[in-house]
């Protein structure tokens, strides 16, 4: 999934307004978690089918529990809305037996409480297998145009034809055998299928309110969910409030919450840290890089640095000069001094990345195993590649097109961009401009007309290199904003996904990585993330590696 990192009298005023927006929503004895979970300007995408970023998924995965969600500390699938399941002998058909008596709910602002949703006869609507069928088909519906529509389509027989507008909805082989039995048939087996079927793209969606309210179904009052928390308020760009669902009886993956209210704020890292240190928030999902050394000394019990299944990259739009030339792309990638960036700027134990996919999955190829493949930091090679670009094009440093590096608005991204900007100037002698956009505008820009070079982050949706290499950079992926395609690369991934032997897949993925990161150099992977956060010492909180925090498992003792 796409990852976003996330003073004076003005700060005090802004924070005061934000806190007022999520003001007292609970009785005196309620447990209220005040959490910063995105930068200022963040707009949560509440539509399950359209959400692509980690902030939106943090909310959605609590409110719409999946069939077999990943456990946040291990990444291993565990029972969710599916209490049990069976897999056919040919490993293609999965039959899920669902938790029963789970009502759809919404927040009634007039009554000031969570209520069960009823149908036209006044009967409570229960979550059924039919809702999972509807939700999955809606996500892959070409009319919905979900960036993630390809993912369920790839792993349900008949899905690709439907998602591309060439097949019928009724031919997609996800069916409700009865109200609480869901069956999915895959076009071929894969070792990671159970984790895929546990994703939000296969979760239930409320057909009645979607059809009645259209895009407005995501507004509080129209928003029907069924999980641990319920949407109460949404103030795009500044805050959101979710409250405990009293009708949720719990599963292994989503227990009954101990926290009653989560007041989410969207603040930039410096403002978030100021609020944390003033005791105004309990948690912040970002830490200003210049403050790390101080916080290590002053607040070692509250500064959290841990593993996270994400990769930080710069992508190239291969249709925009100068990056329509492979030598330019290679030059700019090799000129990034990844280790210096980590040691001198980031300072949180990140690892330099020459491959895109994380090295910690069972089928992952690593540069330690394949030292001659992938990209790397090499200033001499960078200059050689730049000279080859000049030979190809007849251009010079003075006549080549001006270059702008784009990132979404974030203090951390700005610091990284400035460091890389200086590396490019020092090594290549090229001045690069930096620009940024607020989060949702940035996502729209990548979808519609990606810049020459742009910041991107990817967190694993499921623990397999296929999720990185294919789900992002396969030629037809909705997440591929580079405009790059390579037939050999696609063919390798098509072959590898059918292999159940993880070791046998590694050399295929190593070759795919080399094509992506060096031979064609569509991207410049930079580093493998660590998770940076401020967590109040009073919190009983799990540490997630999966890109989203599971606040519904937290407590304030």
Residue pairs with C-beta under 8 A, 6 or more apart in sequence:
1 52
1 53
1 54
1 57
1 458
1 459
1 461
1 547
2 52
2 53
2 54
2 443
2 456
2 457
2 458
2 459
2 479
3 53
3 54
3 310
3 312
3 457
3 458
3 459
3 529
3 547
4 38
4 39
4 42
4 53
4 54
4 55
4 408
4 410
4 439
4 457
5 39
5 269
5 286
5 410
5 412
5 413
5 457
6 36
6 37
6 38
6 39
6 42
6 266
6 267
6 268
6 269
6 272
6 285
6 286
6 410
6 412
7 270
7 271
7 274
11 271
11 274
14 271
15 267
15 271
15 274
15 275
15 280
17 238
18 238
18 239
18 265
18 266
18 267
19 34
19 263
19 265
19 280
21 233
21 235
21 238
21 239
22 34
22 233
22 235
22 239
22 240
22 241
22 263
22 264
22 265
25 32
25 232
25 233
25 241
25 243
25 261
25 263
26 32
26 243
26 260
26 261
30 260
30 261
31 258
31 259
31 260
31 261
31 555
31 556
32 259
32 260
32 261
32 262
32 263
32 556
33 259
33 261
33 262
33 263
33 282
33 283
33 539
33 551
33 554
33 556
34 263
34 265
34 280
34 281
34 282
34 283
35 262
35 263
35 264
35 265
35 281
35 282
35 283
35 284
35 285
35 551
36 264
36 265
36 266
36 267
36 272
36 275
36 276
36 281
36 283
36 284
36 285
36 286
37 55
37 58
37 264
37 265
37 266
37 283
37 285
37 549
38 44
38 55
38 264
38 266
38 285
38 439
39 266
39 267
39 268
39 269
39 286
39 408
39 409
39 410
39 439
40 237
40 238
40 266
40 267
40 268
40 271
40 409
41 237
41 266
41 409
41 438
41 439
41 440
42 55
42 237
42 266
42 439
42 440
43 236
43 237
43 439
43 440
44 55
44 56
44 59
44 234
44 236
44 240
45 51
45 52
45 53
45 56
45 440
46 56
46 59
46 60
46 218
46 223
46 231
46 234
47 215
47 217
47 218
48 60
48 64
48 135
48 139
48 200
48 203
48 205
49 135
49 138
49 139
49 141
49 144
49 146
49 148
49 149
49 201
49 205
50 144
50 146
50 147
51 57
51 60
51 200
52 147
52 148
52 443
52 479
53 439
53 443
54 459
54 547
54 548
55 439
57 200
57 547
57 548
58 548
58 549
58 551
59 229
59 231
59 240
59 242
59 264
60 200
61 69
61 200
61 548
61 550
62 227
62 228
62 229
62 242
62 254
62 550
62 551
62 552
63 225
63 226
63 227
63 228
63 229
63 230
63 231
63 242
64 200
64 203
64 204
64 205
64 225
64 226
64 227
65 80
65 81
65 203
65 226
65 227
65 228
65 251
65 253
65 254
66 80
66 81
66 198
66 199
66 200
66 202
66 203
67 80
67 81
67 82
67 85
67 96
67 98
67 132
67 182
67 197
67 198
67 202
67 203
68 77
68 78
68 79
68 80
68 82
68 85
68 96
68 194
68 195
68 197
68 198
68 253
69 77
69 78
69 80
69 198
69 253
69 254
70 76
70 77
70 78
70 195
70 198
70 462
70 463
70 546
71 77
71 78
71 253
72 542
72 544
72 545
72 546
72 548
72 549
72 550
72 553
73 542
73 543
73 544
73 545
74 545
75 309
75 460
75 463
75 545
75 546
76 463
77 194
77 195
77 198
78 252
78 253
79 251
79 252
79 253
80 198
80 251
80 252
80 253
80 254
81 98
81 99
81 102
81 127
81 132
81 203
81 204
81 251
82 96
82 97
82 98
82 99
82 182
83 97
83 98
83 99
83 251
84 96
84 97
85 94
85 95
85 96
85 97
85 194
86 94
86 95
87 93
87 94
87 95
87 194
88 94
88 95
90 189
91 189
91 193
91 500
92 157
92 185
92 186
92 187
92 188
92 189
93 183
93 184
93 185
93 186
94 183
94 184
94 185
94 186
94 193
94 194
94 197
95 177
95 181
95 182
95 183
96 129
96 181
96 182
96 183
96 184
96 197
97 180
97 181
98 127
98 128
98 129
98 132
98 180
98 181
98 182
99 180
99 251
100 126
100 180
101 126
101 249
102 126
102 127
102 226
102 247
102 248
102 249
103 116
103 117
103 124
103 125
103 126
103 127
103 226
103 247
104 116
104 117
104 124
104 125
104 126
104 127
104 206
104 224
104 225
104 226
105 114
105 115
105 116
105 117
105 224
105 225
105 226
105 230
105 245
105 247
106 114
106 115
106 117
106 221
106 222
106 223
106 224
106 225
106 230
107 113
107 114
107 115
107 220
107 221
107 223
107 230
107 231
107 232
107 243
108 114
108 115
108 221
109 220
109 221
109 232
114 230
114 243
114 244
114 245
114 246
114 247
116 124
116 125
116 247
117 124
117 125
117 206
117 209
117 224
118 124
118 125
119 125
119 208
125 206
125 208
125 224
126 179
127 204
127 226
128 176
128 179
128 180
128 204
129 176
129 177
129 178
129 179
129 180
129 181
129 182
130 176
130 179
131 204
131 205
131 206
131 207
132 174
132 176
132 182
132 202
132 203
132 204
133 174
133 175
133 176
133 182
134 204
134 205
134 207
135 202
135 203
135 204
135 205
136 152
136 156
136 174
136 201
136 202
136 203
137 162
137 169
137 172
137 174
138 144
138 205
138 207
138 210
139 146
139 148
139 149
139 152
139 201
139 205
140 146
140 149
140 150
140 152
140 153
140 156
140 159
140 162
140 163
140 172
141 149
141 162
141 163
141 169
142 149
142 162
142 163
142 164
142 165
146 201
146 478
147 447
147 478
147 479
148 201
148 478
148 479
149 163
149 478
150 160
150 163
150 471
150 474
150 476
150 477
150 478
151 196
151 199
151 201
151 461
151 471
152 159
152 174
152 201
152 202
153 159
153 160
153 162
153 163
153 164
154 160
154 187
155 184
155 186
155 187
155 190
155 193
155 196
155 197
156 172
156 173
156 174
156 184
156 185
156 186
156 187
157 172
157 173
157 185
157 186
157 187
158 167
158 168
158 171
158 172
158 173
159 172
159 187
160 167
160 187
161 167
161 168
161 171
162 168
162 169
162 171
162 172
173 183
173 184
173 185
174 182
174 183
174 184
174 185
175 182
175 183
176 182
176 183
177 183
184 197
184 202
186 193
188 497
188 498
189 498
189 500
190 196
190 466
190 497
190 498
190 500
191 362
191 363
191 464
191 499
191 500
191 502
192 462
192 463
192 464
192 466
192 467
195 462
195 463
195 464
196 202
196 461
196 462
198 462
199 461
199 462
204 226
206 217
206 224
206 225
208 224
209 217
209 222
209 223
209 224
210 217
213 219
213 222
216 222
217 223
217 224
219 234
220 231
220 232
220 233
220 234
223 231
225 231
225 245
226 245
226 248
227 245
227 248
227 254
227 552
228 244
228 245
228 248
228 254
228 255
228 256
228 257
228 552
229 242
229 243
229 244
229 245
229 257
229 262
229 551
229 552
230 242
230 243
230 244
230 245
231 240
231 241
231 242
232 241
232 242
232 243
233 239
233 240
233 241
234 240
234 241
237 266
237 438
238 265
238 266
239 263
239 264
239 265
239 266
240 264
241 261
241 262
241 263
241 264
242 261
242 262
242 264
243 260
243 261
243 262
244 257
244 259
244 260
244 261
245 257
248 254
248 256
248 257
249 256
250 256
254 552
255 552
255 553
257 551
257 552
257 553
258 554
258 555
258 556
259 551
259 552
259 554
259 555
259 556
262 551
265 272
265 275
265 281
267 275
267 284
268 409
268 410
268 411
269 284
269 286
269 287
269 288
269 410
269 411
269 412
270 288
270 411
272 281
272 284
272 286
272 534
273 284
273 287
273 288
273 291
273 534
275 281
275 284
276 282
276 283
276 284
276 302
276 534
276 536
277 299
282 535
282 536
282 538
282 539
282 556
283 533
283 534
283 535
283 536
283 539
283 541
284 533
284 534
285 533
285 549
286 410
286 411
286 412
286 532
286 533
287 295
287 303
287 532
287 533
287 534
288 411
288 412
289 345
289 346
289 347
289 411
289 412
289 415
290 415
292 303
292 347
292 348
292 532
293 347
295 302
295 303
295 534
296 303
299 534
301 537
302 534
302 535
302 536
302 537
303 532
303 533
303 534
304 531
304 532
304 533
304 534
304 535
304 543
305 348
305 349
305 530
305 531
305 532
306 530
306 531
306 543
306 545
307 360
307 530
307 531
307 545
308 459
308 529
308 530
308 531
308 544
308 545
308 547
309 358
309 360
309 459
309 460
309 463
309 529
309 545
309 546
309 547
310 358
310 457
310 458
310 459
310 460
310 528
310 529
310 547
311 353
311 356
311 357
311 358
311 457
311 458
311 468
311 525
311 527
311 528
311 529
312 350
312 353
312 416
312 455
312 456
312 457
312 525
312 526
312 527
312 528
312 529
313 353
313 356
313 455
313 456
313 457
313 458
313 523
313 524
313 525
313 526
314 332
314 333
314 336
314 405
314 420
314 453
314 454
314 455
314 456
314 523
314 524
314 526
315 450
315 453
315 454
315 455
315 456
315 481
315 482
315 522
315 523
315 524
316 323
316 329
316 332
316 452
316 453
316 482
316 484
316 521
316 522
316 523
316 524
317 323
317 450
317 451
317 452
317 453
317 454
317 481
317 482
317 483
318 324
318 329
318 482
318 483
318 484
318 520
318 522
319 483
320 451
320 452
321 400
321 401
321 452
322 328
322 389
322 393
322 395
322 400
322 401
322 403
322 452
323 329
323 332
323 452
323 453
325 389
325 392
325 393
326 520
326 521
327 385
327 386
327 388
327 389
327 392
328 385
328 386
328 389
329 520
329 521
329 522
329 524
330 375
330 381
330 382
330 385
330 518
330 521
331 382
331 383
331 385
331 386
331 389
331 428
332 382
332 424
332 428
332 453
332 524
333 375
333 382
333 517
333 518
333 521
333 523
333 524
334 375
334 376
334 377
334 378
334 379
334 381
334 382
334 385
335 377
335 379
335 382
335 423
335 424
335 427
335 428
336 377
336 420
336 423
336 424
336 524
336 526
337 377
337 379
337 423
337 427
338 352
338 353
338 354
338 377
338 526
338 527
339 352
339 377
340 423
341 416
341 419
341 420
341 423
341 526
341 527
342 350
342 351
342 352
342 527
344 419
345 415
345 416
345 419
346 416
346 527
348 530
348 532
349 530
350 527
350 528
350 529
350 530
351 359
351 527
351 528
352 377
352 526
352 527
352 528
353 525
353 526
353 527
353 528
354 367
354 374
354 375
354 376
354 517
354 525
355 365
355 366
355 367
355 373
355 374
355 513
355 517
355 525
356 458
356 468
356 469
356 472
356 473
356 513
356 516
356 517
356 523
356 525
357 364
357 365
357 465
357 467
357 468
357 469
357 509
357 513
358 364
358 460
358 465
358 468
358 528
359 366
359 367
359 368
359 528
361 460
361 463
361 464
361 465
362 463
362 464
362 502
363 464
363 465
363 466
363 496
363 502
363 503
363 505
363 506
363 509
364 465
364 506
364 509
365 373
365 465
365 506
365 507
365 509
365 510
365 513
367 373
367 374
367 376
369 506
369 510
370 507
370 510
370 513
370 514
373 510
373 511
373 513
373 514
373 518
374 513
374 514
374 517
374 518
374 525
375 517
375 518
375 521
375 524
375 525
379 427
382 427
382 428
383 427
383 428
386 428
386 430
389 395
389 400
390 396
390 400
393 400
397 429
397 430
400 430
402 433
403 430
403 432
403 433
403 452
403 453
404 432
404 433
404 434
404 435
404 451
404 452
404 453
405 417
405 420
405 421
405 432
405 433
405 434
405 435
405 451
405 452
405 453
405 454
405 455
406 434
406 435
406 436
406 437
406 442
406 445
406 451
406 452
406 453
406 454
406 455
407 413
407 414
407 416
407 417
407 434
407 436
407 442
407 454
407 455
408 436
408 437
408 438
408 439
408 442
408 443
408 455
409 436
409 437
409 438
409 439
409 442
410 436
413 436
413 455
414 434
414 436
416 455
416 526
417 434
417 455
418 434
420 526
421 432
421 434
424 430
424 432
425 431
425 432
432 453
435 451
436 442
437 445
445 451
446 454
446 456
446 481
447 481
450 481
450 482
450 483
454 481
456 481
456 523
457 529
458 468
458 472
458 479
459 529
459 546
459 547
459 548
460 467
460 468
460 546
460 547
461 467
461 471
465 505
465 509
466 493
466 496
466 497
469 493
469 509
469 512
469 513
469 516
470 477
470 493
470 497
471 477
471 479
472 479
472 480
473 479
473 480
473 482
473 484
473 489
473 516
473 522
473 523
474 480
474 489
474 490
474 493
475 484
475 485
475 486
475 487
475 489
475 490
482 522
482 523
484 520
484 522
486 515
486 516
486 520
488 515
489 512
489 515
489 516
489 520
492 508
492 509
492 511
492 512
492 515
493 508
493 512
495 508
496 505
496 508
496 509
496 512
499 505
499 508
516 522
516 523
517 523
517 524
517 525
531 543
531 544
531 545
535 541
538 556
538 557
539 554
539 555
539 556
540 554
540 555
540 556
540 557
541 554
541 555
542 550
542 553
542 554
544 550
